Amino acid sequence: MSRCIPRLRFAFRKNEVMCRHNSTNAANPLPASFLRGGTSKGIFINSEHLPSDKSAWKPIFLGLMGSPDPIYGRQLNGMGGGVSSLSKICVVGRPSAETFDKLDKLGVPKAQIDVEYTFVQVGIKDDSIDISGNCGNLSSMIGAFALDEGMCTVRHEALESTTSADGETIHTTTVSTFNTNTQKVISTTFPVHIPSSSASGPQPVSDKQPTAVLGLPQTSIAGVPGKASQILLNFVNPGGARTGKLLPTGNAVDTLSICLPSSGDPTIASVEVSLVDATNPTVFVTRASVDKAITDLRSSSSFTDYVAGKETPDLTQTFAVSDVLEEIRQQGALAMGLDPSAQAQPKIAILSPPAEMNAIYDSKHAMVTQCTEADIVVHALSMGVLHKAVPMTVGLCLGVASHIKGTIASRIVQETRGLTSRDSSWKENPDLIRILHPSGLVDVGAKFDTDGNVKQAQVVRTGRRLMSGKVWW
């Protein structure tokens, strides 16, 4: 007889009081910058301004973001914005001795790394501080922040010059970063301003610090209005970021058994998923599989109801669609050897063929009008909430998964690309996959070697400086 194991739940004790007195040597207020990277915003802090003992960071970060906020979930008492994409922190610094030891073990020359950083996902309603994964969107601004803080300078071998259509010379540079969360190397390439007196000087280019130029009208990204400078993100050897394996179970497809409490006998549903770990681990499942699981679990709801904001269970149900998605995510975490209680990792992403958008949205919705321009559609959740765009590590992981034979993503892309009536103007580069998400389109690239190992994952982002000053915690 099958037994339904209660799903892990998260709650903040109402009588718990968070003490934020300055029990560390960190200044209060604390020097920091507030930056947009891609479709996320976050606080960037120079590691020199924080205690060297990371265990002392928690009260600082909770106070800084205004967490926990168990009743309202808005983080009005801090810099957070009540959603996961606005409750993020990046701690950036020069490479430590510990990082150099790790680089030696990874076979990465020390001279190739300019800075290191740790990404922190701060809980909103609870007091969780998660450093298990990375943020692809905010990764795009690590290099710019490092230059602003004087942590590194522009090396001649990393400097390139091009001429724009109006004859202006544009310098670009590449800053190589080491992400301590995933133990991976990520490079960011972006335009910089070089003081004119140093154009031909010895390395480093100048004692005058070069700065990132973020406001050039070079490109746009879905979810952000207007154009800005192009920032190219390159994730080097992104496979196995958390589990050590691109396919943690060794399979392109796995079947999970999920169970939720009901008014009658426990009911178990089977769900087909692809568990992929590239840039960040992700559980991929199709919309059709989610709907079938919901039906098997005796619910009258659907994923379409969830997207439309109609996920509250009726009187005949004891669970919502979000409960089903969280159960799939947690069972996927267990199969990947990860902690299911950590909401930040793995993520869960619901995939659909573009042709199915008519079943979810009104005919005039952007996800319907743009569906003929995409290979695959994704609705991703972050910290249990439907993302308004797509977490970029999920997008990159999806780009990688789409190139792995037999995965759910690969099946959908191959099926979609087999339709002769579709626009194929973006398919000139076979490494690119075009993804449609709730805010628009994004192209992600992946390159594999002859043995099937993923060597690179790439995406273009933009960013902007929003504030530099001091923040109270």
N, C-alpha and C positions, 0 to 999 in steps of 0.2 A: 504494500500500500504506500502510495506516495505521501510524503509529509511536507506541508507548506511551511518553509522557514520564514519567520517574520523578516521583512526587509529592514535594513538599518535606517533609523530615523535620526534627524539632527534637531536639537532643541537647545535653547539657551535658558538657563535657570533664571526665573524672574527675580529671585532674591539675590542674585549674584551681582556684586558691585565691582566694577573695574577701577582699580586705583591707578591714577596716572601721575602720581608725584614723581619728581625727577630722581629716580633711584639709580640712575646711570650717570656717566660722565658726559653724556650727550647734551649739547646746548638746547635750550628751549626759549625762544624759537630756534629752528634748525635751518641752516642754509639749504636751499633746494630750488629746483626748476620744475615748472609744470609744462609738459610738452604733449603735443599730439603726434602719435606715430600710427600711420594707417588709419584704421577706424576705431582706435582706442586712444585714451588719454591717461596719463599717469604722472606720478611724482618721481623725479630723477634726483638721486642724492649721491654726492661724492662720498665714497666709503671712508674717507679721512674724517668725516664729520660724525661717524657712528662708532659705537663701541666695537672693539675687535672681536668680542665674544658675541656671536650671533644670537645666543639665547637671550641676550638683553634687548634685542630688537623689537620683540613682540609688543610691549606696552607703548613704544614709540610709534609703531606703525598703526596700531589700533586707534590711538589718540589722534594721529595725523589724519586718518581717513574718516573718523567719526563712527567707529565700530566698537562693540556691536550695537545694532539698532533693531532689537528683536520685535518691537511693536510696529514701528512705522516703516522700517526698511529703506529709509531715504538718505541716511548718513548726513543729515543737515548740520550736525555738530562738527563736521570735518570736511575734508576735501573730496570725499567720495561722492558719487552721484546716484547711488541706489541700484546700479546695475554692474555686472561683472566687468564690463569693458571700461568702467570709470573707477574701479577700485583696485588699482594696480600701482606697484612701486618697482623701480629699478635702482639697484645699488651698483654704482660703477666705480672702478678704481684701476690702478696700475696692477699688472699681474703679480700675484703673491708667490712666495717660495713654494707654497702648496700647489699652486697652479702650474708652476714650472715643473714640479715633480710629476704631475699628471700628464703634462705635455710630453715629457720624456717617455712615459709609458705608452702614450698614444703614437709616438714616433713623429710628433709635430715639432719642428725647430722652434726654439724659444723666440728667435728674432722675428718670426712671422706673426706673433701676437702682440698687438698694441695695448689692449686693455681687456679686463675681465668684467663680467657683470653677473649679478644674481637677480632674477625676477621673483617678485613676491605677489601672490594673489591674496588679497585681504578679504576675509569674510564680511558680509554685509549685516545679516541678522545675527550671526554668531561671532565668536572671537577667534575664528580659525585664521591661521597664517600658513599658507601653502607655498612651499618652494620646490614641489615635486616636478614641475614642468616649466616650460618657457612660453613667452608671448611673442609670436611672430611679428605682430604689428608694432609693438614698442621696440623690438629689436632693431627696427629701421632707424631709430633715433640715437642709438648708443654711440655711434661714431661722431655724430654732430655734437652731442653733449660732451664727449671726451675732448674734442677740440676746444669747445667753449671753456672747459675747466682746465685746459693746459696739461692734460694727462698724456697727450701724445702730440706729435707734430706731423707735418706732411713730408714723407720721404720722396726723393726724386723718382725712385723706381716705381712708386705708387701713384705718380702724378701723370695725368694725360691732359692734352689740350685739343680742343676742337673749335671750329669756327661756325657760329650760328648763321642763319639766313641773312641777318642784317650786318654781317661782318664782325660781330663781337666775338672775342676770344673767351671761351668757357673752359675753365680748368675743372677737372674732376679728380678725385682721389679715392683710394680704397683704404678703409680702416678695418683691420682684422680683429675680431673679438672672440673671447672664449666665454661661453655660457656655462656657469658653474652648475646650473640645475641639471642640464642634460649632458654635460661634459663634451660639448660639440663646439666646433669652430664655425663662426658665421661672419662673413665679410659684408660690409656695406659700402657701396660706391655712390658718391653724390658730388654735386658741384661745390667748389670752394672759392673763396676770394683769397688770392695770393698778393701780398704787398708788392707793388711794382718794382721796388728797389731790390727784390730778392729773386727775380725771375731766373737768374743764372748762377745763383750762389751755391756753395757747397752744401752737402747734407749736414744737418737738416736745412730745409729751404731757407728759413729766416729765423732770426730771434724774435721777429714780430709774428705773433701767433696768427696763423690762417684761420678763417672761420667758414663754417658751412653756409652756403647760399641756398636757402630753402624756398624762395619766392619766385623762381623763374617759371614762366608759363609753359612747362615742358609736357606735362601729362596730367591726367585726372584719374581718380579712383572712385569706384562706386561707393556711395555712402557719404562722400565729402564733396561739398560744392566747390566749383572753380578748379583752376589748374595750379600746379606747383611744381617745384623741381623734382626730377625723377631720382628716386633712391632705389638702387638695385640691391636686393637681398640675395645672398648666395649661401645656402646651408650646405656645408661640406660633410660628406659621409653621414647623412641624417638618419640612416637606419639604426634601429635599436636604441633610440634616445633614452628610454627608461628601462626597457627590458633586456637590452643587449641583442635583440633579434628583430629583423624587419617584420617577420611573421612570428609572433611570440609562441603560437601553438604549433608552428610548422605547417599550418594549413591555410590555403587561400580562402576557404569557407569553413565555418564551424556551426554547429547547431546547439543553441542554448535552451535549457528548460527554465521557464520562468513561472512563478507562482505568486498570487496575491490573495489576501483574505477575501472571502465572499460570504454572502448570507447563508449559503448552503455548504456542501462539501468542498474542500479545496480543489481548485481546478488548475491544471498545469497546461501551459501552452509551449509549443516549440517555435523557436525563432532562428532563422538562418542569418548569420552575421559574417562579416569579414573583420578580423582583428589585426590591425596594422599599426606598427610603431615606427613612424618616420617624422622627425621634428618633435612630435608629441604622440603618445599612443591614442588611438581613436577606435571606437566601436562603430562600424558602418552597418546600417540595416536599411532595407527598402521600405518605402511607405506602404506598399502592399503587405509586406510581412508584419508591420506594426498593426495595420488594420485587422489582419487575420488573427493576430494574438489578442487584440482587444475583443474581437468577437468570440474567440475560444474561451476567454475569461469572463464571458457572459455580460458584456457591456454593450450598450447601444450607441456609445460614442464612437468617434473616429479621429484619425489624425487631422483631417480637414476641420473638424470641430475645434481641435486644439489650436491650430493655426489661426482660426477665426476668434479665438479667445473664449470658446465655449467648452472649457474643460471641466467645469464643476460637475461632479456626479449627481444624477438625479436620485430620487428616493429608492430606486431599485438597485442602486450601485453602492459599493463601499470604497471605490477607488476612482481616481481621475486618470485621464490619458497620461498626464505627467508622471503618475505613479508607475504606469507600465513602462514608460521610457526610462525612468530611473532604475527600475528593476532590471531591464535589459542592460543598462550601463553597468550596474553593479555586478551582474553575472558575467559580463564581459571582462570586467576588472579581475574577477577571481580567475577566470580562464587564462588571463594574461599574467597572472602572478602578482597583481597589484592590489593595493589596499582599497576595497570597495567603499570605505567610509570617506575617502579623500575625494571631495566633489570636483576638484579642479582637474584631476586625472584619473582615468582616461575621460576624454570627451565622448559624446555620442552624436552621430550625424545621420540624419535620415535622407536617403538618396531616392531620386525619382528620375525616370526618363523625361526629357523636356516636354514630350507630347502629353504627359499627364497633368500639366499645369492647368488645363481647362477644367479638370475635375476638382481643383482646389480653389481657384480664384475666378473672379469675374472676368469676362472676355476683354475688358479694357484695362485690366491690371497689368503693370509693367512686367510681371513674371510670366504673363501670357504673351504679351507683345514681343518680348525679347527671347522667348523660348526657342525660336528657330535659329538663334545665333549661338546656342550653347551645346556642349557635349553632354552635360549632366547637370542636375539640379540638386542643391543641398540645403537642408534646414538643420542647423546645428544648435545644440544647447550648450550653454556655459553656466556652470554653477547652478544647474537646474532650471535655467530660464532660457527661452527661445531667443537666440541671438538675432539682432536686427540686421546683421550682415553675415559674416562668417569669421570665426577666429582664424587668423591667418595660418597658424600651425595646423589647423584642421584642413584648410584649403590646400596647403602644401602636402599634407599627408594624403589627401584625396588625389592630388596630382600624381603622387608616387603610386598609390594603390591602383590607379587607372591603368598603369603600365604593367601591373603584375597579373599574369595570365590566371584566369579562374576566379579572381575576386569579384565581388558584387559590382564594384565600381567599373572594373574592366568589361564586364558583361554589358552594362548599360551604355558605356562609351562605344563599344563595338557595334551594338545594336543601333545606336543613334547615328553613328557615322556611316552606317550602311544604307541610310535613307537618302536616295538620290536627289530628293527635292530640296535638300537643305543647303543653306549658304555655306560655302567652304573657304571663304576668303582668309580666315585666320589659320587654316591648316597647312600653310606653307612650311611651318616648322613642325615636324612630326613629334618633337619633344613636348610641345605645348598642349595643354588641356584647357578648354574654356569652361568655366564653372559659372552657373547662374545661382545667385543667392538672393535673399529678400531685398537687398539694396541695389542689385545690379549684377554686372559681369566682372570676372577677374580671370586672367590667364596665368596659369602656373606651369612651370617647366620642371622636368626631371630627366636626369641622364644616368644611364646604367652602363656598367662595363660588360664585357663579353660573358662573365660568369653570373650575371644577373644581380650584382651588387649595385645598389643605388649610390652614385658618387656625388650627385649634386641635386639640390632642389632650389628653384629660383622663383622670385616673384618681384614685381615692381610695386613700390609704395610711395607715399608722399608724407611729409611731416611739417610741423610748424611749432615755433617757440610761442608759448602762450604767456609765460610769466617766469621771472627769475627774481628770487628774493629770499624771504625767510617764512617758515611755516611753523605755527604752534602745534604742539602735540599734547 
